[in-house]
Amino acid sequence: MNGLHLHFCRCLVLTLGLVPLVACTAMGDVDPGAEVAGSAEAPQVVSSPAAVSSGAVSPAAQAPAEAAPAGDLRLVPDLPAPAATYGGTEQPIAPSDVLDVFVFQVPDLTRSVQVDSSGRITLPLIGTVSVAGKSVGEVGNMLTRAYAADYLQNPQVSVMIKSSASMRVTVDGEVVRAGVYPLPPTATLVDAIALAGGLSRIADTSKLFVFRNISGQTLVANYDVGQIRQGAAQNPRIYGGDVVVAFSSASKVAMQNLREALGMAVPVARLAIP
């Protein structure tokens, strides 16, 4: 490189704030193997497979760091029910849920209420009640006692979840319409697939994976929908927050594939839940 070109490159750096390598490459006068002086970071080196296998470059230095630690995901034969579902029989009430509170023969007290961000609802006469994390049966009993204490004789109170932001499932991969869907009560894996329009033509019915967070750890289990439809395997229950991913018949599923599939599906679920 002659002195004029070098001077021009330095001027570009000072006036435009460009990295020296970029400015000089535009001139066509840079040796690709030359070291870039003054750069904040060393240039990245991409090694060939031959260099790694020959021992010239260690695999640790050549390979990028994994996106998630090895212990973040565990493959299990079958997924347990979430701890707060009372043995898998009920979905606990969560903030933003809308509840139908029905007081028998007292229409003025019958209404729909939304659970606030603190997990509470406000009702006539009894005021604010904390309901998050409880089942609808527990809340019904609690309201019955509250109304019976000072206001009504032998009240009969029932509670139902009208709509729930937490009762949603993410369905991704080889399905007709991937997305986030509200779950009906006692939904199953086959129900979740139906919500997404069914499996695509290239989906492998034996490669359905369900992800679930249990006590802070993500568990994943493999289910064969073909066997489920034939009655040869149990149709597992799906809970709010689950992620269902269908793989194609041509894909080879490994733990790294599962991590990548979960990584792509979870951000969509977070965006969809208000």
N, C-alpha and C positions, 0 to 999 in steps of 0.2 A: 504494500500500500504506500503510495507516495505521500509527501507531506501535505499537499493540498487536500487530498481526500481525507486524511486524518484530521486536519483542521476543520473540514466541513462536518465531519461526524461529531466532533466535540461541540461545535456550534449548535447542531441539532439537539444534542443532549441538554445543553444549557437553556436553549430558548423554548423547546417543546417538552422537555421533561422525559424524553424517550430513553429506554434502556439502550446502552451502546450497541449491543448485538443487533437490535431491531433496526437502528438507524443505519448501521453499516451494511446490513444485509440488503437493504433497499438499494445501496450503491453497487452491490454485487462484488465487493472486494474483500469479503471476510472468509478466512479459512475456517470451515466448520469444526475443525479439531482444535482451534485455538482457544485458550482460556480467556474468559471475559473478565477483565479487571474492573474492580469497583462495584460489581453487582452485589445486591443484598443477599442472594441465595446462590449456592453452587448449582450449575446446570444439572438437570436430571439425566441419568445415564440409563438407557434401555438396553439390557444385555440380551444377546441371542440365546436360545435354548442350548446351542452347542457350547457356548461359553460357560453356562451354568453346569452342564453335565461334565465338562472337562475340569471343573474345579477352579476356573479362573475367577468366577464370581460366585459368592456363596448364595444359596437360595434365600437366606434371610435378608441379605442386602438387596437382592434383585426383586423379590416379591413385595408388593405393597402390603401395608398392614391390613388385617381383616376389618371389615366394617363393624363387626360385633364380636365380643369375646366368646370363647368356645363354650362357656357355661351358660350362655343366655337362653338356650333353647334345648329342651329335652324331649326325645321321642319316647312315647309311652304306648303300650298296647291299647289302652282305652282311657278316655278322659274322665276324670272325676267331676262331679257336680261342683260348682262354686260353693265355697263355705257358707255364704250368706243366703243360700237358696233353700235352707231347711230340708236338706237331703234331696234336693232337686225337685221339690214339689212346688215351690213358689219363687217368684222373682221379687227381691226386696224393693221397697219403694225408694226412689232416688230423687234428688233435686230436679226440678222442671217437669216431673210427672204430673199429670192431671188426674185427680181422683174424683169419682162419683160417690158422694156420701148420701145414703138414703136412710132417713129416719121414718119408720113405719107410722103412718097416719098423722105425721106432722110435716105437711108440705113446706111450711115456712123454714124448716131446718134442713130440708133436702136440697142439695146443690152440688155443683161441680167446683172444685177448688184446685189451684195449682200449688205444688210444693215449691217454696222459695229456695234461694241459693243456700240458705242455712238449714234446709231440711225440715221446715216447719209449715204448717197450714194454720189459717185463722178461721174460726167458726163462730156463729152467733152464740151468745151466752157463755160458752166455755173459753173463748178467746184463742190464744196461740197454743198449738200442740206440736211437739216434735215427733215426726213420723219417719224420717229417713232411716233406712236400714231395717225397718220393721216389715213384717208381712201384712197384707190387708186384713187378715184375721186378727192379728194382734192389735192393729189400729182400731178395728171395729169394736173389739172388747174394751179397749181403753176409752173410746168415746162413749160407749154404753155406760161405763162406770162414772164417767164425768157428768153425763146428763142425769143419771140416776141420783147422784150425790145431792143435788140441790134443785133440779129443775123439772124432771119428768118422773112419773111413776111407771116402773117396768118398761123402760124404753127398749126398742129393738132397732139397733143400728147396724147397717151393713156397708162395706166399703169395697169398691172395685177400682182397678186402674183403667181409666178411660183411654189414656195415651201415655206413652213413656219414651223419653229421649234415650234412656239407657237400654231399652229393648230393641236394639238394632243389630243386624248382622252384616258383615262385609263379605260379599261373594265375588271372587276374582278368578282370573285364569281362563280356562277353556269353557266358558259359559256364554250363553247368547247375549245377555245384558249384564255385564259386571257392574256392581254398584253397592250401595248401602241401603238396606231395606228394613222397614219396621217388622218386628217379629210378632206373629200371633201367639196367643197363649199355648203352651206345651208344644212349641214348634220342634220339628225334627230336621235331620240333615236333608231328607228328601224334600221337605217343605222349603228349606232354604234354597235348594237348587231350583225348585219350581218358581220361586220368587224372581230368580234371575233368568227366567225363560227356558230353563233346562240346559243340558250340556251341549256343547258344540259338536259338530260331526267328527272332529279329530280328538275329542276328549277320551281319555282312558277311564272307564268306570271303576277300575281298581285303584286309581291314583287320586282319590279325594282325601285331602288333608284338612284337618280342623285344628286351629290354634286357639288356645285358651289361657288366660292369665290366672294362675292359682297361687295365692299367697306371695305375689311379687315375682314369680317365675313363669315363663311362658312354656307351656307344654303343647305338644303336637301329637296327633294320632292319625294313622292311615285307615281309611274305611273303603270298603268295596261296595259301591252303590249297586252294581250288578247283582251281587249276592243278596243285598238288602231287599231289592225289588223281587227277587225270587223267594224270599222268605227264609233264606239260608243263613242270614246274619241279622243281628238286631239293628234297628233304625235308631241311632243315637239322638238324644235330646240336644237341641241347640239353645244357647243362652245369650242374653244381651252382651255385646262386646266380643263375641266369637268372630273369628275370621275363617272363612271356608275358601280353599284354593283347589281348583281342578287342573290337573296336568294333562298334557297331550300323550297319546300313545307312543309317540316317538321319543319322549323325554326320559332321561335317566335321572331319577330323583335321589339326591344326596343331601346331607345336612346343609351344605352351602347353598344349594338350590332353595331349600326351605327358608333359610335366613333371608335370601334375596326376595323370595315371594312375599314373605311377611313384611319386609322393609318397604315394598312397593304398595302393599295393600293398606297398611296401617295409616299412612298419611291421608289417604282418601277418606278413611273412616273418621279421622279427626276433623277434616274439613266439613264433613256432612252433618256432624252432630252439633247443634247450636249450643 
